[in-house]
């Protein structure tokens, strides 16, 4: 089967659209996760609530890690496109 060659400019544009959609999805997940209302559970020994005391900023940290993974993958793809385009 014959492989179709895509121009580097079109390939870069397609990947830019892909990373933009991926980042919008990540932001939506962060927003929805931060809107979740957890019921207050009282810890028997400490007297605090469960989620805010144990994991106060876990949603932000996981968002940043996911964003860095997506950006790393995208940079790898850009480098591969540039290597292919420039030889």
N, CA, C and O atoms as a GROMACS GRO file, in nm:
protein
  348
    1UNK      N    1   0.083  -0.117   0.000
    1UNK     CA    2   0.000   0.000   0.000
    1UNK      C    3   0.088   0.124   0.000
    1UNK      O    4   0.189   0.129   0.071
    2UNK      N    5   0.053   0.223  -0.077
    2UNK     CA    6   0.130   0.345  -0.093
    2UNK      C    7   0.103   0.441   0.023
    2UNK      O    8  -0.012   0.470   0.057
    3UNK      N    9   0.213   0.492   0.083
    3UNK     CA   10   0.201   0.586   0.194
    3UNK      C   11   0.193   0.728   0.140
    3UNK      O   12   0.273   0.768   0.056
    4UNK      N   13   0.095   0.805   0.189
    4UNK     CA   14   0.076   0.943   0.145
    4UNK      C   15   0.164   1.035   0.228
    4UNK      O   16   0.163   1.030   0.351
    5UNK      N   17   0.242   1.118   0.160
    5UNK     CA   18   0.329   1.214   0.227
    5UNK      C   19   0.250   1.340   0.261
    5UNK      O   20   0.183   1.397   0.176
    6UNK      N   21   0.259   1.382   0.386
    6UNK     CA   22   0.194   1.505   0.431
    6UNK      C   23   0.300   1.612   0.444
    6UNK      O   24   0.409   1.586   0.496
    7UNK      N   25   0.269   1.732   0.397
    7UNK     CA   26   0.368   1.840   0.405
    7UNK      C   27   0.397   1.872   0.552
    7UNK      O   28   0.308   1.860   0.637
    8UNK      N   29   0.521   1.914   0.582
    8UNK     CA   30   0.556   1.945   0.722
    8UNK      C   31   0.468   2.056   0.781
    8UNK      O   32   0.434   2.051   0.899
    9UNK      N   33   0.432   2.156   0.701
    9UNK     CA   34   0.348   2.264   0.752
    9UNK      C   35   0.211   2.213   0.794
    9UNK      O   36   0.160   2.252   0.899
   10UNK      N   37   0.151   2.128   0.712
   10UNK     CA   38   0.021   2.071   0.744
   10UNK      C   39   0.031   1.979   0.866
   10UNK      O   40  -0.059   1.975   0.950
   11UNK      N   41   0.140   1.905   0.872
   11UNK     CA   42   0.161   1.815   0.986
   11UNK      C   43   0.176   1.895   1.116
   11UNK      O   44   0.120   1.857   1.218
   12UNK      N   45   0.253   2.005   1.113
   12UNK     CA   46   0.269   2.090   1.231
   12UNK      C   47   0.135   2.152   1.272
   12UNK      O   48   0.103   2.158   1.390
   13UNK      N   49   0.058   2.199   1.173
   13UNK     CA   50  -0.072   2.259   1.202
   13UNK      C   51  -0.165   2.157   1.267
   13UNK      O   52  -0.233   2.188   1.365
   14UNK      N   53  -0.168   2.036   1.214
   14UNK     CA   54  -0.252   1.931   1.270
   14UNK      C   55  -0.213   1.900   1.414
   14UNK      O   56  -0.301   1.877   1.498
   15UNK      N   57  -0.084   1.897   1.443
   15UNK     CA   58  -0.040   1.871   1.578
   15UNK      C   59  -0.069   1.987   1.672
   15UNK      O   60  -0.095   1.966   1.790
   16UNK      N   61  -0.065   2.110   1.621
   16UNK     CA   62  -0.102   2.226   1.703
   16UNK      C   63  -0.250   2.219   1.742
   16UNK      O   64  -0.286   2.249   1.856
   17UNK      N   65  -0.334   2.181   1.648
   17UNK     CA   66  -0.476   2.165   1.677
   17UNK      C   67  -0.496   2.054   1.780
   17UNK      O   68  -0.578   2.067   1.871
   18UNK      N   69  -0.421   1.946   1.765
   18UNK     CA   70  -0.432   1.833   1.857
   18UNK      C   71  -0.395   1.873   1.999
   18UNK      O   72  -0.467   1.840   2.093
   19UNK      N   73  -0.283   1.945   2.017
   19UNK     CA   74  -0.241   1.984   2.152
   19UNK      C   75  -0.338   2.087   2.210
   19UNK      O   76  -0.360   2.088   2.332
   20UNK      N   77  -0.395   2.173   2.126
   20UNK     CA   78  -0.492   2.271   2.176
   20UNK      C   79  -0.617   2.201   2.230
   20UNK      O   80  -0.667   2.238   2.337
   21UNK      N   81  -0.665   2.103   2.158
   21UNK     CA   82  -0.782   2.028   2.203
   21UNK      C   83  -0.750   1.951   2.331
   21UNK      O   84  -0.831   1.945   2.424
   22UNK      N   85  -0.631   1.893   2.336
   22UNK     CA   86  -0.590   1.818   2.454
   22UNK      C   87  -0.582   1.910   2.577
   22UNK      O   88  -0.624   1.872   2.685
   23UNK      N   89  -0.528   2.030   2.560
   23UNK     CA   90  -0.517   2.125   2.671
   23UNK      C   91  -0.654   2.174   2.715
   23UNK      O   92  -0.678   2.191   2.835
   24UNK      N   93  -0.746   2.197   2.620
   24UNK     CA   94  -0.882   2.236   2.657
   24UNK      C   95  -0.951   2.126   2.738
   24UNK      O   96  -1.023   2.155   2.834
   25UNK      N   97  -0.929   2.001   2.698
   25UNK     CA   98  -0.987   1.889   2.772
   25UNK      C   99  -0.930   1.881   2.914
   25UNK      O  100  -1.003   1.858   3.010
   26UNK      N  101  -0.798   1.902   2.926
   26UNK     CA  102  -0.736   1.899   3.058
   26UNK      C  103  -0.789   2.011   3.147
   26UNK      O  104  -0.814   1.990   3.266
   27UNK      N  105  -0.808   2.132   3.090
   27UNK     CA  106  -0.862   2.243   3.168
   27UNK      C  107  -1.006   2.215   3.212
   27UNK      O  108  -1.044   2.250   3.323
   28UNK      N  109  -1.084   2.152   3.125
   28UNK     CA  110  -1.222   2.118   3.159
   28UNK      C  111  -1.226   2.015   3.273
   28UNK      O  112  -1.307   2.026   3.364
   29UNK      N  113  -1.138   1.916   3.266
   29UNK     CA  114  -1.131   1.816   3.372
   29UNK      C  115  -1.091   1.882   3.504
   29UNK      O  116  -1.147   1.849   3.608
   30UNK      N  117  -0.994   1.973   3.500
   30UNK     CA  118  -0.953   2.045   3.622
   30UNK      C  119  -1.070   2.124   3.679
   30UNK      O  120  -1.094   2.120   3.799
   31UNK      N  121  -1.140   2.195   3.594
   31UNK     CA  122  -1.253   2.276   3.639
   31UNK      C  123  -1.361   2.189   3.702
   31UNK      O  124  -1.411   2.220   3.810
   32UNK      N  125  -1.396   2.080   3.635
   32UNK     CA  126  -1.501   1.992   3.687
   32UNK      C  127  -1.457   1.924   3.816
   32UNK      O  128  -1.538   1.904   3.907
   33UNK      N  129  -1.329   1.888   3.825
   33UNK     CA  130  -1.279   1.823   3.945
   33UNK      C  131  -1.281   1.918   4.064
   33UNK      O  132  -1.312   1.876   4.176
   34UNK      N  133  -1.248   2.045   4.040
   34UNK     CA  134  -1.248   2.142   4.150
   34UNK      C  135  -1.389   2.177   4.195
   34UNK      O  136  -1.408   2.227   4.306
   35UNK      N  137  -1.489   2.154   4.111
   35UNK     CA  138  -1.628   2.182   4.147
   35UNK      C  139  -1.693   2.072   4.230
   35UNK      O  140  -1.801   2.090   4.285
   36UNK      N  141  -1.626   1.957   4.241
   36UNK     CA  142  -1.684   1.845   4.315
   36UNK      C  143  -1.692   1.882   4.463
   36UNK      O  144  -1.595   1.928   4.523
   37UNK      N  145  -1.809   1.860   4.520
   37UNK     CA  146  -1.830   1.885   4.663
   37UNK      C  147  -1.820   1.752   4.736
   37UNK      O  148  -1.904   1.663   4.718
   38UNK      N  149  -1.718   1.738   4.818
   38UNK     CA  150  -1.702   1.616   4.898
   38UNK      C  151  -1.773   1.635   5.031
   38UNK      O  152  -1.765   1.742   5.092
   39UNK      N  153  -1.840   1.533   5.077
   39UNK     CA  154  -1.902   1.544   5.210
   39UNK      C  155  -1.793   1.552   5.316
   39UNK      O  156  -1.686   1.494   5.302
   40UNK      N  157  -1.822   1.625   5.422
   40UNK     CA  158  -1.725   1.638   5.530
   40UNK      C  159  -1.722   1.510   5.612
   40UNK      O  160  -1.821   1.470   5.672
   41UNK      N  161  -1.605   1.448   5.611
   41UNK     CA  162  -1.582   1.331   5.695
   41UNK      C  163  -1.488   1.375   5.807
   41UNK      O  164  -1.384   1.435   5.781
   42UNK      N  165  -1.525   1.347   5.925
   42UNK     CA  166  -1.441   1.386   6.039
   42UNK      C  167  -1.347   1.271   6.071
   42UNK      O  168  -1.390   1.158   6.096
   43UNK      N  169  -1.219   1.304   6.071
   43UNK     CA  170  -1.121   1.203   6.111
   43UNK      C  171  -1.130   1.185   6.262
   43UNK      O  172  -1.139   1.283   6.336
   44UNK      N  173  -1.126   1.063   6.307
   44UNK     CA  174  -1.148   1.035   6.448
   44UNK      C  175  -1.042   1.098   6.538
   44UNK      O  176  -1.074   1.152   6.643
   45UNK      N  177  -0.916   1.091   6.497
   45UNK     CA  178  -0.809   1.139   6.584
   45UNK      C  179  -0.774   1.285   6.562
   45UNK      O  180  -0.728   1.352   6.655
   46UNK      N  181  -0.795   1.335   6.444
   46UNK     CA  182  -0.747   1.470   6.413
   46UNK      C  183  -0.857   1.574   6.409
   46UNK      O  184  -0.827   1.693   6.422
   47UNK      N  185  -0.980   1.536   6.391
   47UNK     CA  186  -1.090   1.630   6.393
   47UNK      C  187  -1.101   1.717   6.269
   47UNK      O  188  -1.174   1.816   6.273
   48UNK      N  189  -1.034   1.684   6.160
   48UNK     CA  190  -1.041   1.763   6.038
   48UNK      C  191  -1.120   1.691   5.930
   48UNK      O  192  -1.163   1.577   5.950
   49UNK      N  193  -1.140   1.757   5.818
   49UNK     CA  194  -1.209   1.691   5.708
   49UNK      C  195  -1.109   1.610   5.627
   49UNK      O  196  -0.990   1.640   5.626
   50UNK      N  197  -1.157   1.509   5.562
   50UNK     CA  198  -1.071   1.411   5.498
   50UNK      C  199  -0.996   1.465   5.377
   50UNK      O  200  -0.873   1.466   5.377
   51UNK      N  201  -1.065   1.510   5.276
   51UNK     CA  202  -1.001   1.548   5.150
   51UNK      C  203  -0.914   1.674   5.162
   51UNK      O  204  -0.797   1.669   5.127
   52UNK      N  205  -0.967   1.787   5.211
   52UNK     CA  206  -0.885   1.908   5.215
   52UNK      C  207  -0.762   1.897   5.304
   52UNK      O  208  -0.659   1.959   5.276
   53UNK      N  209  -0.770   1.820   5.411
   53UNK     CA  210  -0.656   1.809   5.500
   53UNK      C  211  -0.547   1.718   5.446
   53UNK      O  212  -0.428   1.747   5.461
   54UNK      N  213  -0.587   1.610   5.384
   54UNK     CA  214  -0.488   1.513   5.337
   54UNK      C  215  -0.433   1.552   5.199
   54UNK      O  216  -0.312   1.544   5.176
   55UNK      N  217  -0.519   1.594   5.109
   55UNK     CA  218  -0.479   1.628   4.973
   55UNK      C  219  -0.528   1.768   4.937
   55UNK      O  220  -0.621   1.780   4.857
   56UNK      N  221  -0.469   1.873   4.991
   56UNK     CA  222  -0.524   2.007   4.968
   56UNK      C  223  -0.516   2.056   4.824
   56UNK      O  224  -0.604   2.129   4.779
   57UNK      N  225  -0.414   2.018   4.751
   57UNK     CA  226  -0.399   2.069   4.614
   57UNK      C  227  -0.370   1.959   4.513
   57UNK      O  228  -0.298   1.980   4.415
   58UNK      N  229  -0.426   1.843   4.536
   58UNK     CA  230  -0.398   1.729   4.449
   58UNK      C  231  -0.449   1.750   4.307
   58UNK      O  232  -0.386   1.702   4.212
   59UNK      N  233  -0.562   1.819   4.289
   59UNK     CA  234  -0.615   1.838   4.154
   59UNK      C  235  -0.524   1.929   4.072
   59UNK      O  236  -0.503   1.904   3.953
   60UNK      N  237  -0.470   2.033   4.134
   60UNK     CA  238  -0.378   2.122   4.061
   60UNK      C  239  -0.248   2.050   4.025
   60UNK      O  240  -0.198   2.065   3.913
   61UNK      N  241  -0.195   1.974   4.118
   61UNK     CA  242  -0.071   1.902   4.091
   61UNK      C  243  -0.089   1.800   3.980
   61UNK      O  244  -0.004   1.787   3.893
   62UNK      N  245  -0.199   1.727   3.982
   62UNK     CA  246  -0.222   1.628   3.877
   62UNK      C  247  -0.244   1.695   3.742
   62UNK      O  248  -0.205   1.641   3.639
   63UNK      N  249  -0.307   1.814   3.742
   63UNK     CA  250  -0.325   1.889   3.618
   63UNK      C  251  -0.189   1.929   3.561
   63UNK      O  252  -0.166   1.916   3.440
   64UNK      N  253  -0.100   1.978   3.645
   64UNK     CA  254   0.033   2.021   3.600
   64UNK      C  255   0.112   1.902   3.546
   64UNK      O  256   0.178   1.914   3.442
   65UNK      N  257   0.106   1.789   3.613
   65UNK     CA  258   0.178   1.670   3.565
   65UNK      C  259   0.122   1.625   3.431
   65UNK      O  260   0.198   1.594   3.340
   66UNK      N  261  -0.010   1.622   3.417
   66UNK     CA  262  -0.071   1.582   3.290
   66UNK      C  263  -0.035   1.679   3.178
   66UNK      O  264  -0.010   1.637   3.065
   67UNK      N  265  -0.031   1.807   3.209
   67UNK     CA  266   0.005   1.908   3.110
   67UNK      C  267   0.150   1.892   3.066
   67UNK      O  268   0.179   1.902   2.946
   68UNK      N  269   0.239   1.867   3.159
   68UNK     CA  270   0.380   1.847   3.123
   68UNK      C  271   0.401   1.721   3.039
   68UNK      O  272   0.484   1.721   2.948
   69UNK      N  273   0.327   1.616   3.068
   69UNK     CA  274   0.336   1.495   2.988
   69UNK      C  275   0.288   1.522   2.845
   69UNK      O  276   0.351   1.478   2.749
   70UNK      N  277   0.177   1.593   2.832
   70UNK     CA  278   0.124   1.626   2.698
   70UNK      C  279   0.221   1.716   2.621
   70UNK      O  280   0.243   1.695   2.502
   71UNK      N  281   0.279   1.815   2.689
   71UNK     CA  282   0.375   1.904   2.622
   71UNK      C  283   0.501   1.830   2.582
   71UNK      O  284   0.555   1.855   2.474
   72UNK      N  285   0.550   1.740   2.666
   72UNK     CA  286   0.668   1.661   2.632
   72UNK      C  287   0.643   1.576   2.508
   72UNK      O  288   0.728   1.567   2.420
   73UNK      N  289   0.527   1.514   2.503
   73UNK     CA  290   0.492   1.432   2.386
   73UNK      C  291   0.481   1.519   2.260
   73UNK      O  292   0.523   1.478   2.152
   74UNK      N  293   0.424   1.640   2.276
   74UNK     CA  294   0.410   1.728   2.161
   74UNK      C  295   0.546   1.779   2.111
   74UNK      O  296   0.568   1.786   1.991
   75UNK      N  297   0.636   1.813   2.204
   75UNK     CA  298   0.770   1.857   2.164
   75UNK      C  299   0.845   1.746   2.091
   75UNK      O  300   0.918   1.772   1.995
   76UNK      N  301   0.826   1.621   2.137
   76UNK     CA  302   0.888   1.508   2.069
   76UNK      C  303   0.835   1.497   1.926
   76UNK      O  304   0.911   1.472   1.832
   77UNK      N  305   0.704   1.515   1.909
   77UNK     CA  306   0.643   1.510   1.776
   77UNK      C  307   0.693   1.623   1.688
   77UNK      O  308   0.724   1.601   1.571
   78UNK      N  309   0.702   1.746   1.742
   78UNK     CA  310   0.753   1.860   1.665
   78UNK      C  311   0.896   1.835   1.620
   78UNK      O  312   0.931   1.862   1.505
   79UNK      N  313   0.980   1.782   1.709
   79UNK     CA  314   1.119   1.755   1.673
   79UNK      C  315   1.127   1.650   1.561
   79UNK      O  316   1.209   1.661   1.470
   80UNK      N  317   1.041   1.551   1.568
   80UNK     CA  318   1.039   1.448   1.464
   80UNK      C  319   0.996   1.507   1.330
   80UNK      O  320   1.052   1.473   1.226
   81UNK      N  321   0.895   1.595   1.332
   81UNK     CA  322   0.850   1.660   1.208
   81UNK      C  323   0.962   1.748   1.150
   81UNK      O  324   0.987   1.745   1.030
   82UNK      N  325   1.028   1.824   1.236
   82UNK     CA  326   1.138   1.909   1.189
   82UNK      C  327   1.255   1.827   1.136
   82UNK      O  328   1.317   1.864   1.036
   83UNK      N  329   1.284   1.715   1.201
   83UNK     CA  330   1.393   1.628   1.153
   83UNK      C  331   1.358   1.572   1.016
   83UNK      O  332   1.444   1.566   0.928
   84UNK      N  333   1.235   1.530   0.998
   84UNK     CA  334   1.192   1.476   0.870
   84UNK      C  335   1.193   1.585   0.762
   84UNK      O  336   1.233   1.558   0.649
   85UNK      N  337   1.150   1.706   0.796
   85UNK     CA  338   1.142   1.815   0.698
   85UNK      C  339   1.278   1.865   0.656
   85UNK      O  340   1.299   1.898   0.539
   86UNK      N  341   1.372   1.871   0.751
   86UNK     CA  342   1.504   1.928   0.719
   86UNK      C  343   1.608   1.826   0.683
   86UNK      O  344   1.715   1.860   0.632
   87UNK      N  345   1.578   1.701   0.708
   87UNK     CA  346   1.673   1.595   0.675
   87UNK      C  347   1.786   1.592   0.774
   87UNK      O  348   1.876   1.509   0.762
   0.00000   0.00000   0.00000
